[in-house]
Amino acid sequence: MRHTPRKRFGQNFLTDRSVVDAIIAAIAPQPGDKLVEIGPGLGALTRPLLQQVPRLQVVEIDRDLAARLEQQFPPEHLLVHQGDALTFDFGRLGENLRVIGNLPYNISTPLLFHLAEFAAQVRDMHFMLQKEVVERMVAEAGSADYGRLSVMLQYRFHMEQLFVVPAQAFEPVPKVESAFVRMQPRDARELEAQDEQLFAQVVAQAFSQRRKMLRNTLRSVLTENDLTALGVAPTRRAEELAVGDYIRITNSLADKN
């Protein structure tokens, strides 16, 4: 059965066997693992994963592909959740999840934020993403790629870019390179922000006008003296602050409340 890739779903199917092998080796699935694949598509990863584990759950938005997978694999081995990963409740799948996926480029950032909400139930995540997005995810403070996505994900996960994947590994061929990234949730004891919602608000506000100094972007919540007392120069910009700096700022605001 031939399937025409649908642009609205950002479908670029992985076809390079050597890349598939590298992904499976990086994940190193074990028979007892609770694996969840996002966007299985034509099953490039699904098949080799099912050779390693007795059961796999997948989330697929495309009804035709979901039906195709259900025809190809018995339900005792493959449980297909037909739906949008952006709104899917991964929390109902249990604990110690290992989440995998070749994620659509057009929704990668909001999907990563959504998945971060379930970090407490996740053992690790392995994703194929646009190389530019992965570079932002793992960027260090002070670099051009460092931004809101970097801070929010690095607060919650240890992250590692594993390897780059050329555009020719996909069909249809995208206009950009991809990269494969590993995300491992931090221990709850490492998450030091007293109010994580406030933390998210502070980070978003700081990066809302990244060329401006913090004394301007954060002036509605902190004075220059407040920033100085926290060891943060008011003339610094958002991309110059490490995750720990944002935690300190958040906790000082939480203490005031």
N, C-alpha and C positions, 0 to 999 in steps of 0.2 A: 504494500500500500504506500503510494507516494503522498507526501504531505507538503503543501506549499507553505513556507515560512510566513508568519503573519507579523507585519511591522508593528501593529498596535500592541503586540505582546513582547516586542523586542527579541524575536526568536533568531538566534544564531546558533546552529547545532554543531557541537563538537564532533569532529570526524577523524582527527589524527590519533591513531592507536597509541603512538609513543607518548603522547600527552596524557591519554587516558591511563596508561600504565604508570606514569609518574604521579598522577593524582591518587590512584589507588595505593601506591607505595607510601605516599605522604600521609594518607589517612590511616593506613595499616589497620583495617577493620578486623575485629575479632568476633567469633561466633556469638558471644553474649552481648555484643554492643546493641544499643537502641538507636538505630540510624534513621534519620529523616532527610530525604532529599527534596530540595526545592527546585521546581522546574525540570523534571526528568526528561521532558521533550521526547526524543526518539529512543531514549534508553541507552545512550552511549556509556553512562556511568552506572545506570541501573543494573544492567546485565552483569558486569564484573563484580559489582557490590553483592549481588545475590549469589555469586559463586563463593563469597566469603562469609556471608551471614544467612541464617535460615529465614529471616523476615526483615522486610524493609517497608517503611512508610514514605509516601511521596505526596507532595502538594503540587498540583498542576492546574493552572487556570484555563487552559485550552480544553474544551469539552471533547473535541475530536481525539486529541492525544491521550486524554484521561481514559476514554473508552477503548482506545487502541491498546493501552497498557493493560487494562483489565482483561482484554481478550488474550493477550500474550502471556500473562502470568497468573497463576491461581491465587485466590485471595488469601490463602494461608501463608503465602510467601510475600505477596505484594498487596499492601493496603493503600488504595488510591483515595486521596482527599481532593475532590475536584473543587477548586476555589482559588481566590486571590490571596497570595502569601502576605500581601500588605495588610490584610484585615484578619488573617487566619489566627486563631487562638492556639499557639504552640503549647501553651500551658496545659492544655487538656491531653497532651500526648505522654505526660509522665515526667519522671526525673532522669537525670544523668543522660540527657539527649546528646547525640552527636549529629550536628546539622551540616549538610553538604549542599552545594549547589553551584551551577553555572548561572549566575544571576543576571537578569536583564539589565542592560546598561541604563535604560531610560528610567528605572525606578530604584536604582541601587542605593542611593543615599537615604530616602525615606524607608526603604526596606531594612537597611542596617539599623536605623533608629528603632524601628518596630521590633526587630529581633533582640536588640539590647534589653528590651523590657523583660525578656524571659531568661536573662543570663543566669539567674539563680538555679534554673532547672537544666542548665546546659553544661556538659563536660567540655566540649570544644566545638568550634565551627571551622569549616574549610570552604572557602569560596573562590570561584573564578569571577573576576571583575575587570572592568576597564583598568589598564595599568595606571592611568592618571589618578583614578579613585584610590587604588591601593597605595600609591605614593603619598596621597593626602592622609590616608589612615595611619600610616606608620611614620609620618614626618615628625621631626624633632622641632622643639621650640626655636624660633629664630630663622627657620627656613621659609622659603616662599610657598611651599606646599602646606605648611602648618596652618590649620584653621579650626573652625568650630567642630567639624567632623573629627579631626585629630584629637582634640581635647575630650570630647564626649566619649569616644570609643576607648581612648587610652585610659580614661578614668576607670572604666569597667572591665577592660580586657588587656591581657598581654598579647601583643600582635607581632607577627613575623611574616614578611614577604618571602615566599619560598622559591618561586621561579617565574620567569616571564614566558608568555605563550604568544607566538606570532599569529597575526591575523589569518594566515593561510590554514590554520588548524580548524577553522570553522567554515560552515556553509549555511547561508551565504557569507562571504568574506566581509567582515566589518572593516571600517576605515581606520581602526585603532588597534594597538596591541593590547593584550590582556595580561593579567598577572594572577597568581594563585597565592592566597593568603591564609594563614592560620590564626585563629582567635581563641584564646583560652581565658575564661572568666577569672577575674581576680578573686581571691578569698574575701569573704564578706568583711573580715577584719581589716582589709586594706582599703575599704571604701570609707573614707574619713569625713566626707561631707555630711554635716548634721541634717541638712535638708536638701535632698537631691533635686527636687523641683526648683528650688531656689538656685542651686548650682547651675542647672540648665538655663535658667533665666539670665544669670550673671554672664555666662559664657556667650549666650546669644546676643546680649546687649553689647558686650565688649567687641564682638566681631561684626556688629551691625554696620559699622563704618570703620573698617580695619585700617584705613589710612590716618584716622584721627587718633590723638593721644587719649590715654585712659581718663585723664582728668576731664575730658569732654564726653566720652562715651558712657562713663559711669557716674557722671556728676549728679544724676538724679538719685543715686543711692549712697555715694561716698564723696566726701570732700577731699581736696588735695592732702590735707593733714591726715585724714584717715588712711589714705593710700601710703603715705610716707611712714606712718606708724606701723603699717603691715610690712614694711620693707620693700614696697613697690613704688618706684619712681613715677610720679604723676605724668611725666613726659614719655613714658614708654607706651608702646602700642600693643594691641591684643596678641599679635603673633610672637611677641617677645616673652610672654609669660608661660611658665611651665604649668603642668596640671596642678602641682602642689600650690602654686600661687593662687590659682582659682579656688582651690579648696580653702585656703586661708581667708580669702576675701569673703567667700560664702559663709564660713563659720563666724566671721566677725559680724556679718549682717544678721545671722541667725541669733547670735547672742544679744544683739540690740532688741530683737523682737521678743 
